[in-house]
Amino acid sequence: DFMFNIMNDDTKAVLIATLSGFICVFNGQGITIALPYMSSALHISSVFANWISLAFFICGAATGLSCGKIMPKYGVIRTTKIFMIFTIIGAIISVISTNPFIIILGKAMQGFFVSGLYVTAYLILMNQVNPTKIGRSLGISTSGFFIAYLLAPIIGGFLITYVSWQALFLFMVPFCLLELILLFSFNHEWFEEYDIDKIGTILWFILMVAFVYGLSFLDTFIGIISFIISLVLMAIFVYYELQIEDPLYDFRLLKNIKYSIYNYSTMIVVFVVDGMMFVITLYLQHVKGLTSIETGFILGLMAAVLLIMSIVAGRLSDKYSSVNLCKCGILIILLSSILLAFANYLPLYIIIIGLIVLAIGNGVFDTPTRRMILDIHGSSRLPEVSAFLSSVRDIGSLISLAVFTLILEGFSGIKNSVLYWSISSQYMFIIYIIFSFSVILVLYYLNRIQESHTKS
């Protein structure tokens, strides 16, 4: 108690944001490392097991926008406490049942409440910390995301091998309790009056579920219909949001070309980086024959580089152009995507080098880009901007998982399991290269816009 009392609220804000990031990412990465073992233990297919992960990300993406309105309306700190409690309940539901449908329900619950923690991480920092220290504070808090990338595969591999996959899900409970203690000792609170857009919330949830289901089963008639329905619902959602006074998300914010491009870039980078992490985790175990612990240490090395680079990039963004840091990060990510596309023909140590390069690129890109997105529209639109950024990141992860599920189904007829994972992984890496190029083209367009403004 004495330790928490002597901390000032700035320090607590950074710690809360860091823990929120850690809890969010560890929950997502923990599912990934556990999927092969859960598939075997629960006697379900790899495609069905993938829905445990999809449920988590679908609910996160489908509810992130509404969290941006709900949390300020009822108090950022107060609602974060409630969300944290239900995150713990979701973990308990997932581990006490052997029914895969109940486990999916528990992870879906966690996905909903964890989406609020993403919003909290941005709102508390941007409201509490001095603007001159935002870059450094974002760098430290972002390290929470990357510490989770570091520890999830290592601790996950150890717990799954020597205890059980249930122990991995329970591992996060003490960190949730620690954040609860910090929240109860926090002295400030923020309120902002919003009308909750109930119709928009329901529309967004349904269209996200339809979109991910359709994309995952695009090779079936029901999948095609679901995907078409999601596109129709998206058009209806955007039209409806533009007509009402207090929308779930004000799409007029996207008229700012910089804001739109940086959010698009973030979504694609999350698609590429999270997807490559997901695929390489399974690839190393199924094709290279590594144990979960060996895989964990390799991915942990990558995450350690991510951690260091996020802190360095946060400090650099206080001194140098965030745009240039963003461009450098994207170029480095592209190089790693090209290298890892040839994973089938590379020795293990080259794959490890490719992962380290990927970590450097993501670290250089992430913190400066977050800062630019949160700064563009000012503090008055911070709840909407932070909620949209959270949703954009979740959508990137969702699309990656959905596309990978679709590719797995496409090669499900191959009897040789090594060949099955080898070919499907190679297809995914090719997709990552294509999307990396798309981000470079967008950033090139942004650079041309900046040059024209400078000349005028």
Disulfide bonds with the S-S distance in Angstrom:
none
